[in-house]
Amino acid sequence: MTKALGGQVGDMVLWPLGGFVICGPVESVSGDFNVAIAGPLMHLPQMGFWAGLYAAFTGGDFSDFSIYADTSANFGAMVSEQAFFLNFYLFLFNLFVPAYPMDGGRCLAAGLILCGMSVICAAMTTAGIGMLTAAAIAVWGIVRFILGSPNGLFTAFIGAWIFITSYRLFKLTRRSEEGASEGNAANNLRSHPIFGQRCYQERAA
């Protein structure tokens, strides 16, 4: 998708949920939106594949199909079942959590600009929503951990990581606002993976 829209596929960045590829530059903001949404959508055919494999192992019986693994079940069916739900939750998390580095954050940033918002306002809005979302994820993780779920600690860590990335965008945007009177608004965001892309910089100039 990135190459089809005139962009380039760059380095891979590893983070707590695995990794993501830095793609760009794309020739337009709408193109960047399409690239961002295409990533999570790739989980859908994978879900279809694993559901089909599960059906092959169980003879089409989905009565025990659940996120909770049944260790007494057919091993192939259990692996297919868990792979399906892994892709399902990654799809939801990547697309519907509106914070960078998730694809939902890129969709939010591009969507705001396509709706007529300035680059500076879009960056500040993306940063603010990202920090609020991250705080909610972190609090939810801490509550889960207190209630006895060990996974809650990992969830809180993810929330903290998202907050840090959103706060970095917030600081860059504040510098952009302070330097706007000197004509430096675009340059201050140039180092950001989203707003530093050429299609965003051209709108900020």
C-alpha atoms as an extended CHARMM CRD file, in Angstrom:
* protein
*
       205  EXT
         1         1  MET       CA              0.0000000000        0.0000000000        0.0000000000  PROA      1               0.0000000000
         2         2  THR       CA              2.7760000000        2.4410000000        0.9380000000  PROA      2               0.0000000000
         3         3  LYS       CA              4.7290000000        1.8830000000       -2.2810000000  PROA      3               0.0000000000
         4         4  ALA       CA              1.5530000000        2.0760000000       -4.3630000000  PROA      4               0.0000000000
         5         5  LEU       CA              0.9390000000        5.5680000000       -2.9550000000  PROA      5               0.0000000000
         6         6  GLY       CA              4.4580000000        6.7840000000       -3.6960000000  PROA      6               0.0000000000
         7         7  GLY       CA              5.9510000000        6.1220000000       -0.2710000000  PROA      7               0.0000000000
         8         8  GLN       CA              8.8310000000        4.0500000000        1.0090000000  PROA      8               0.0000000000
         9         9  VAL       CA              9.0800000000        1.2920000000        3.6060000000  PROA      9               0.0000000000
        10        10  GLY       CA             11.8280000000        2.1300000000        6.0830000000  PROA      10              0.0000000000
        11        11  ASP       CA             13.1350000000        0.7670000000        9.3700000000  PROA      11              0.0000000000
        12        12  MET       CA             11.3690000000       -1.4390000000       11.8960000000  PROA      12              0.0000000000
        13        13  VAL       CA             10.9170000000       -0.1380000000       15.4420000000  PROA      13              0.0000000000
        14        14  LEU       CA             10.5640000000       -2.6440000000       18.2890000000  PROA      14              0.0000000000
        15        15  TRP       CA              8.3250000000       -1.7550000000       21.2240000000  PROA      15              0.0000000000
        16        16  PRO       CA              6.4460000000       -3.6440000000       24.0080000000  PROA      16              0.0000000000
        17        17  LEU       CA              3.7620000000       -5.0380000000       21.6760000000  PROA      17              0.0000000000
        18        18  GLY       CA              6.2230000000       -6.3270000000       19.1020000000  PROA      18              0.0000000000
        19        19  GLY       CA              7.1960000000       -3.9090000000       16.3540000000  PROA      19              0.0000000000
        20        20  PHE       CA              6.0740000000       -1.6800000000       13.5290000000  PROA      20              0.0000000000
        21        21  VAL       CA              7.5400000000       -0.5010000000       10.2640000000  PROA      21              0.0000000000
        22        22  ILE       CA              8.1820000000        3.1810000000        9.5880000000  PROA      22              0.0000000000
        23        23  CYS       CA              6.5340000000        3.9990000000        6.2570000000  PROA      23              0.0000000000
        24        24  GLY       CA              6.8180000000        7.2090000000        4.3110000000  PROA      24              0.0000000000
        25        25  PRO       CA              6.8940000000        9.6570000000        2.8230000000  PROA      25              0.0000000000
        26        26  VAL       CA              3.4530000000        9.3780000000        1.2530000000  PROA      26              0.0000000000
        27        27  GLU       CA              2.4350000000       12.0200000000       -1.2730000000  PROA      27              0.0000000000
        28        28  SER       CA             -0.7680000000       13.0870000000        0.5010000000  PROA      28              0.0000000000
        29        29  VAL       CA             -2.3770000000       13.0820000000        3.9350000000  PROA      29              0.0000000000
        30        30  SER       CA             -5.2490000000       11.0090000000        2.5720000000  PROA      30              0.0000000000
        31        31  GLY       CA             -2.6610000000        8.4980000000        1.3430000000  PROA      31              0.0000000000
        32        32  ASP       CA             -1.1210000000        8.3510000000        4.8100000000  PROA      32              0.0000000000
        33        33  PHE       CA             -4.5830000000        7.6760000000        6.2410000000  PROA      33              0.0000000000
        34        34  ASN       CA             -5.0530000000        4.8040000000        3.7840000000  PROA      34              0.0000000000
        35        35  VAL       CA             -1.6740000000        3.3220000000        4.6870000000  PROA      35              0.0000000000
        36        36  ALA       CA             -2.4300000000        3.5780000000        8.4060000000  PROA      36              0.0000000000
        37        37  ILE       CA             -5.8050000000        1.8640000000        8.1540000000  PROA      37              0.0000000000
        38        38  ALA       CA             -4.4930000000       -0.8450000000        5.8170000000  PROA      38              0.0000000000
        39        39  GLY       CA             -2.2110000000       -2.2540000000        8.5160000000  PROA      39              0.0000000000
        40        40  PRO       CA             -4.8920000000       -3.2860000000       11.0310000000  PROA      40              0.0000000000
        41        41  LEU       CA             -7.1820000000       -4.4730000000        8.2370000000  PROA      41              0.0000000000
        42        42  MET       CA             -4.5880000000       -7.1220000000        7.3950000000  PROA      42              0.0000000000
        43        43  HSD       CA             -5.6300000000       -8.8930000000       10.5870000000  PROA      43              0.0000000000
        44        44  LEU       CA             -9.0430000000       -9.6560000000        9.0460000000  PROA      44              0.0000000000
        45        45  PRO       CA             -7.8580000000      -12.1710000000        6.4140000000  PROA      45              0.0000000000
        46        46  GLN       CA             -5.6300000000      -13.7110000000        9.0700000000  PROA      46              0.0000000000
        47        47  MET       CA             -8.6630000000      -14.1230000000       11.3150000000  PROA      47              0.0000000000
        48        48  GLY       CA            -10.4730000000      -15.7800000000        8.4260000000  PROA      48              0.0000000000
        49        49  PHE       CA             -7.5440000000      -18.1390000000        7.8780000000  PROA      49              0.0000000000
        50        50  TRP       CA             -7.3960000000      -19.2230000000       11.5180000000  PROA      50              0.0000000000
        51        51  ALA       CA            -11.1800000000      -19.6040000000       11.7570000000  PROA      51              0.0000000000
        52        52  GLY       CA            -11.0920000000      -21.8270000000        8.6590000000  PROA      52              0.0000000000
        53        53  LEU       CA             -8.2680000000      -23.8910000000       10.1380000000  PROA      53              0.0000000000
        54        54  TYR       CA            -10.2050000000      -24.2470000000       13.3940000000  PROA      54              0.0000000000
        55        55  ALA       CA            -13.2130000000      -25.4750000000       11.4340000000  PROA      55              0.0000000000
        56        56  ALA       CA            -11.0090000000      -28.0330000000        9.6730000000  PROA      56              0.0000000000
        57        57  PHE       CA             -9.7620000000      -29.3750000000       13.0040000000  PROA      57              0.0000000000
        58        58  THR       CA            -13.2190000000      -29.5320000000       14.6110000000  PROA      58              0.0000000000
        59        59  GLY       CA            -15.3200000000      -30.5850000000       11.6570000000  PROA      59              0.0000000000
        60        60  GLY       CA            -17.0440000000      -27.1960000000       11.5640000000  PROA      60              0.0000000000
        61        61  ASP       CA            -18.0970000000      -27.2870000000       15.2240000000  PROA      61              0.0000000000
        62        62  PHE       CA            -17.6930000000      -23.7990000000       16.7860000000  PROA      62              0.0000000000
        63        63  SER       CA            -19.6030000000      -24.5740000000       19.9940000000  PROA      63              0.0000000000
        64        64  ASP       CA            -16.3950000000      -24.4390000000       22.0790000000  PROA      64              0.0000000000
        65        65  PHE       CA            -14.8240000000      -21.5200000000       20.2130000000  PROA      65              0.0000000000
        66        66  SER       CA            -13.6700000000      -19.1730000000       22.9800000000  PROA      66              0.0000000000
        67        67  ILE       CA            -10.8550000000      -16.8670000000       24.0570000000  PROA      67              0.0000000000
        68        68  TYR       CA            -10.3090000000      -19.1760000000       27.0200000000  PROA      68              0.0000000000
        69        69  ALA       CA             -8.0550000000      -22.0040000000       25.8640000000  PROA      69              0.0000000000
        70        70  ASP       CA             -9.3050000000      -25.5110000000       26.4920000000  PROA      70              0.0000000000
        71        71  THR       CA             -6.1340000000      -27.5700000000       27.0410000000  PROA      71              0.0000000000
        72        72  SER       CA             -8.1060000000      -30.7790000000       26.7090000000  PROA      72              0.0000000000
        73        73  ALA       CA             -9.1550000000      -29.9120000000       23.1580000000  PROA      73              0.0000000000
        74        74  ASN       CA             -7.4490000000      -30.8330000000       19.9130000000  PROA      74              0.0000000000
        75        75  PHE       CA             -4.0320000000      -29.1020000000       19.8900000000  PROA      75              0.0000000000
        76        76  GLY       CA             -4.4390000000      -27.7830000000       16.3500000000  PROA      76              0.0000000000
        77        77  ALA       CA             -7.8830000000      -26.4240000000       17.1740000000  PROA      77              0.0000000000
        78        78  MET       CA             -6.5830000000      -24.7390000000       20.3230000000  PROA      78              0.0000000000
        79        79  VAL       CA             -3.7060000000      -23.0420000000       18.4620000000  PROA      79              0.0000000000
        80        80  SER       CA             -6.0440000000      -21.8840000000       15.6790000000  PROA      80              0.0000000000
        81        81  GLU       CA             -8.5610000000      -20.5750000000       18.2120000000  PROA      81              0.0000000000
        82        82  GLN       CA             -5.9830000000      -18.5570000000       20.1600000000  PROA      82              0.0000000000
        83        83  ALA       CA             -4.3590000000      -17.2290000000       16.9630000000  PROA      83              0.0000000000
        84        84  PHE       CA             -7.7820000000      -16.0020000000       15.8200000000  PROA      84              0.0000000000
        85        85  PHE       CA             -8.3920000000      -14.0790000000       19.0410000000  PROA      85              0.0000000000
        86        86  LEU       CA             -4.8400000000      -12.7130000000       19.0820000000  PROA      86              0.0000000000
        87        87  ASN       CA             -5.4170000000      -11.1820000000       15.6440000000  PROA      87              0.0000000000
        88        88  PHE       CA             -8.8670000000       -9.9690000000       16.7080000000  PROA      88              0.0000000000
        89        89  TYR       CA             -7.5670000000       -8.0510000000       19.7220000000  PROA      89              0.0000000000
        90        90  LEU       CA             -4.5560000000       -6.6940000000       17.8290000000  PROA      90              0.0000000000
        91        91  PHE       CA             -6.9630000000       -5.4130000000       15.1640000000  PROA      91              0.0000000000
        92        92  LEU       CA             -9.0880000000       -3.6220000000       17.7730000000  PROA      92              0.0000000000
        93        93  PHE       CA             -6.1140000000       -2.2470000000       19.6920000000  PROA      93              0.0000000000
        94        94  ASN       CA             -4.1530000000       -0.9930000000       16.6860000000  PROA      94              0.0000000000
        95        95  LEU       CA             -7.1110000000        0.6320000000       14.9460000000  PROA      95              0.0000000000
        96        96  PHE       CA             -9.2720000000        1.9670000000       17.7680000000  PROA      96              0.0000000000
        97        97  VAL       CA             -6.7030000000        3.2280000000       20.2920000000  PROA      97              0.0000000000
        98        98  PRO       CA             -6.2380000000        6.8230000000       19.0660000000  PROA      98              0.0000000000
        99        99  ALA       CA             -2.6080000000        7.2820000000       20.0650000000  PROA      99              0.0000000000
       100       100  TYR       CA              0.7600000000        6.9820000000       18.3580000000  PROA      100             0.0000000000
       101       101  PRO       CA              2.4710000000        4.5600000000       17.7090000000  PROA      101             0.0000000000
       102       102  MET       CA             -0.7550000000        2.6320000000       17.0470000000  PROA      102             0.0000000000
       103       103  ASP       CA             -2.2580000000        3.0020000000       13.5890000000  PROA      103             0.0000000000
       104       104  GLY       CA             -5.2970000000        4.5580000000       15.2490000000  PROA      104             0.0000000000
       105       105  GLY       CA             -3.0990000000        7.5270000000       16.1740000000  PROA      105             0.0000000000
       106       106  ARG       CA             -2.0370000000        7.9850000000       12.5450000000  PROA      106             0.0000000000
       107       107  CYS       CA             -5.6640000000        7.7170000000       11.4210000000  PROA      107             0.0000000000
       108       108  LEU       CA             -6.6550000000       10.3370000000       13.9950000000  PROA      108             0.0000000000
       109       109  ALA       CA             -3.9110000000       12.7520000000       12.9480000000  PROA      109             0.0000000000
       110       110  ALA       CA             -4.6470000000       12.4070000000        9.2310000000  PROA      110             0.0000000000
       111       111  GLY       CA             -8.4120000000       12.5090000000        9.7860000000  PROA      111             0.0000000000
       112       112  LEU       CA             -8.2270000000       15.7650000000       11.7420000000  PROA      112             0.0000000000
       113       113  ILE       CA             -6.2230000000       17.4510000000        8.9840000000  PROA      113             0.0000000000
       114       114  LEU       CA             -8.5050000000       16.1110000000        6.2580000000  PROA      114             0.0000000000
       115       115  CYS       CA            -11.4240000000       17.6560000000        8.1980000000  PROA      115             0.0000000000
       116       116  GLY       CA             -9.7590000000       21.0630000000        7.9010000000  PROA      116             0.0000000000
       117       117  MET       CA             -7.7710000000       21.3440000000       11.1360000000  PROA      117             0.0000000000
       118       118  SER       CA             -4.3330000000       22.9570000000       11.0010000000  PROA      118             0.0000000000
       119       119  VAL       CA             -1.2510000000       20.7820000000       11.4750000000  PROA      119             0.0000000000
       120       120  ILE       CA             -0.4230000000       22.4070000000       14.8260000000  PROA      120             0.0000000000
       121       121  CYS       CA             -3.9580000000       21.9380000000       16.1740000000  PROA      121             0.0000000000
       122       122  ALA       CA             -4.0850000000       18.3720000000       14.8560000000  PROA      122             0.0000000000
       123       123  ALA       CA             -0.7740000000       17.5760000000       16.5350000000  PROA      123             0.0000000000
       124       124  MET       CA             -1.8880000000       19.0560000000       19.8600000000  PROA      124             0.0000000000
       125       125  THR       CA             -5.2420000000       17.2450000000       19.6760000000  PROA      125             0.0000000000
       126       126  THR       CA             -3.5440000000       13.9540000000       18.8190000000  PROA      126             0.0000000000
       127       127  ALA       CA             -1.1230000000       14.4030000000       21.7200000000  PROA      127             0.0000000000
       128       128  GLY       CA             -3.8940000000       15.3020000000       24.1780000000  PROA      128             0.0000000000
       129       129  ILE       CA             -6.1530000000       12.4070000000       23.2110000000  PROA      129             0.0000000000
       130       130  GLY       CA             -3.1500000000       10.0790000000       23.2740000000  PROA      130             0.0000000000
       131       131  MET       CA             -2.1720000000       11.0970000000       26.8140000000  PROA      131             0.0000000000
       132       132  LEU       CA             -5.7360000000       10.7450000000       28.0970000000  PROA      132             0.0000000000
       133       133  THR       CA             -6.0980000000        7.3370000000       26.4400000000  PROA      133             0.0000000000
       134       134  ALA       CA             -2.7420000000        6.2100000000       27.8130000000  PROA      134             0.0000000000
       135       135  ALA       CA             -3.6660000000        7.3210000000       31.3340000000  PROA      135             0.0000000000
       136       136  ALA       CA             -6.9290000000        5.3660000000       31.1350000000  PROA      136             0.0000000000
       137       137  ILE       CA             -5.0700000000        2.2380000000       29.9300000000  PROA      137             0.0000000000
       138       138  ALA       CA             -2.4950000000        2.5660000000       32.7120000000  PROA      138             0.0000000000
       139       139  VAL       CA             -5.1440000000        3.0270000000       35.4310000000  PROA      139             0.0000000000
       140       140  TRP       CA             -7.1050000000        0.0660000000       34.0800000000  PROA      140             0.0000000000
       141       141  GLY       CA             -3.9480000000       -2.0540000000       34.1630000000  PROA      141             0.0000000000
       142       142  ILE       CA             -3.1260000000       -1.0480000000       37.7380000000  PROA      142             0.0000000000
       143       143  VAL       CA             -6.6760000000       -1.8300000000       38.8930000000  PROA      143             0.0000000000
       144       144  ARG       CA             -6.5220000000       -5.2330000000       37.2010000000  PROA      144             0.0000000000
       145       145  PHE       CA             -3.1760000000       -5.9380000000       38.8760000000  PROA      145             0.0000000000
       146       146  ILE       CA             -4.5340000000       -4.9600000000       42.3030000000  PROA      146             0.0000000000
       147       147  LEU       CA             -7.5200000000       -7.2460000000       41.7370000000  PROA      147             0.0000000000
       148       148  GLY       CA             -5.1730000000      -10.1650000000       41.1310000000  PROA      148             0.0000000000
       149       149  SER       CA             -4.4490000000      -10.2220000000       37.3920000000  PROA      149             0.0000000000
       150       150  PRO       CA             -0.6770000000      -10.3820000000       36.6770000000  PROA      150             0.0000000000
       151       151  ASN       CA             -1.3580000000       -9.1760000000       33.1150000000  PROA      151             0.0000000000
       152       152  GLY       CA             -2.5180000000       -5.8690000000       34.5610000000  PROA      152             0.0000000000
       153       153  LEU       CA              1.0850000000       -4.8500000000       35.1750000000  PROA      153             0.0000000000
       154       154  PHE       CA              1.9070000000       -5.3060000000       31.4870000000  PROA      154             0.0000000000
       155       155  THR       CA             -1.1930000000       -3.3140000000       30.5280000000  PROA      155             0.0000000000
       156       156  ALA       CA             -0.0830000000       -0.4740000000       32.8180000000  PROA      156             0.0000000000
       157       157  PHE       CA              3.3730000000       -0.5750000000       31.2260000000  PROA      157             0.0000000000
       158       158  ILE       CA              1.8220000000       -0.2670000000       27.7530000000  PROA      158             0.0000000000
       159       159  GLY       CA             -0.2110000000        2.7280000000       28.9600000000  PROA      159             0.0000000000
       160       160  ALA       CA              2.9510000000        4.3750000000       30.3200000000  PROA      160             0.0000000000
       161       161  TRP       CA              4.7600000000        3.8060000000       27.0140000000  PROA      161             0.0000000000
       162       162  ILE       CA              1.9260000000        5.3320000000       25.0090000000  PROA      162             0.0000000000
       163       163  PHE       CA              1.8300000000        8.3060000000       27.4010000000  PROA      163             0.0000000000
       164       164  ILE       CA              5.5540000000        8.9410000000       26.8710000000  PROA      164             0.0000000000
       165       165  THR       CA              5.2370000000        8.9260000000       23.0750000000  PROA      165             0.0000000000
       166       166  SER       CA              2.2030000000       11.2310000000       23.2330000000  PROA      166             0.0000000000
       167       167  TYR       CA              3.9450000000       13.5840000000       25.6610000000  PROA      167             0.0000000000
       168       168  ARG       CA              6.9100000000       13.8580000000       23.2980000000  PROA      168             0.0000000000
       169       169  LEU       CA              4.5060000000       14.9810000000       20.5750000000  PROA      169             0.0000000000
       170       170  PHE       CA              2.9640000000       17.4500000000       23.0360000000  PROA      170             0.0000000000
       171       171  LYS       CA              6.3740000000       19.0040000000       23.7420000000  PROA      171             0.0000000000
       172       172  LEU       CA              7.2180000000       19.2530000000       20.0490000000  PROA      172             0.0000000000
       173       173  THR       CA              3.8850000000       20.9300000000       19.3830000000  PROA      173             0.0000000000
       174       174  ARG       CA              4.3820000000       23.4210000000       22.2180000000  PROA      174             0.0000000000
       175       175  ARG       CA              7.7270000000       24.3970000000       20.7200000000  PROA      175             0.0000000000
       176       176  SER       CA              6.0100000000       24.7840000000       17.3570000000  PROA      176             0.0000000000
       177       177  GLU       CA              3.4190000000       27.1280000000       18.8650000000  PROA      177             0.0000000000
       178       178  GLU       CA              6.1230000000       29.1680000000       20.5580000000  PROA      178             0.0000000000
       179       179  GLY       CA              8.1060000000       29.4230000000       17.3220000000  PROA      179             0.0000000000
       180       180  ALA       CA              5.1360000000       30.0820000000       15.0510000000  PROA      180             0.0000000000
       181       181  SER       CA              5.7110000000       33.8240000000       15.1550000000  PROA      181             0.0000000000
       182       182  GLU       CA              9.2130000000       33.2170000000       13.7500000000  PROA      182             0.0000000000
       183       183  GLY       CA              7.9920000000       30.9850000000       10.9190000000  PROA      183             0.0000000000
       184       184  ASN       CA              9.4160000000       27.8080000000       12.4490000000  PROA      184             0.0000000000
       185       185  ALA       CA              6.1300000000       25.9520000000       13.0460000000  PROA      185             0.0000000000
       186       186  ALA       CA              6.8170000000       23.2440000000       10.4730000000  PROA      186             0.0000000000
       187       187  ASN       CA             10.4630000000       22.6550000000       11.4580000000  PROA      187             0.0000000000
       188       188  ASN       CA              9.7070000000       21.8700000000       15.0970000000  PROA      188             0.0000000000
       189       189  LEU       CA              7.5850000000       18.8600000000       14.1410000000  PROA      189             0.0000000000
       190       190  ARG       CA              9.9640000000       17.6070000000       11.4650000000  PROA      190             0.0000000000
       191       191  SER       CA             11.4810000000       14.9780000000       13.7530000000  PROA      191             0.0000000000
       192       192  HSD       CA              8.1110000000       13.3580000000       14.5110000000  PROA      192             0.0000000000
       193       193  PRO       CA              7.3370000000       10.1010000000       12.6140000000  PROA      193             0.0000000000
       194       194  ILE       CA              3.8170000000       11.2890000000       11.6740000000  PROA      194             0.0000000000
       195       195  PHE       CA              3.9170000000       15.0670000000       11.4240000000  PROA      195             0.0000000000
       196       196  GLY       CA              7.4480000000       15.1000000000       10.0410000000  PROA      196             0.0000000000
       197       197  GLN       CA              6.3200000000       13.4620000000        6.7980000000  PROA      197             0.0000000000
       198       198  ARG       CA              6.4970000000       15.6640000000        3.7100000000  PROA      198             0.0000000000
       199       199  CYS       CA              2.7190000000       15.7090000000        3.1450000000  PROA      199             0.0000000000
       200       200  TYR       CA              2.2270000000       17.1010000000        6.6700000000  PROA      200             0.0000000000
       201       201  GLN       CA              5.1340000000       19.5270000000        6.4780000000  PROA      201             0.0000000000
       202       202  GLU       CA              3.7900000000       21.0110000000        3.2410000000  PROA      202             0.0000000000
       203       203  ARG       CA              0.4760000000       21.7830000000        4.9740000000  PROA      203             0.0000000000
       204       204  ALA       CA              2.2710000000       23.3160000000        7.9470000000  PROA      204             0.0000000000
       205       205  ALA       CA              4.4690000000       25.5780000000        5.8150000000  PROA      205             0.0000000000
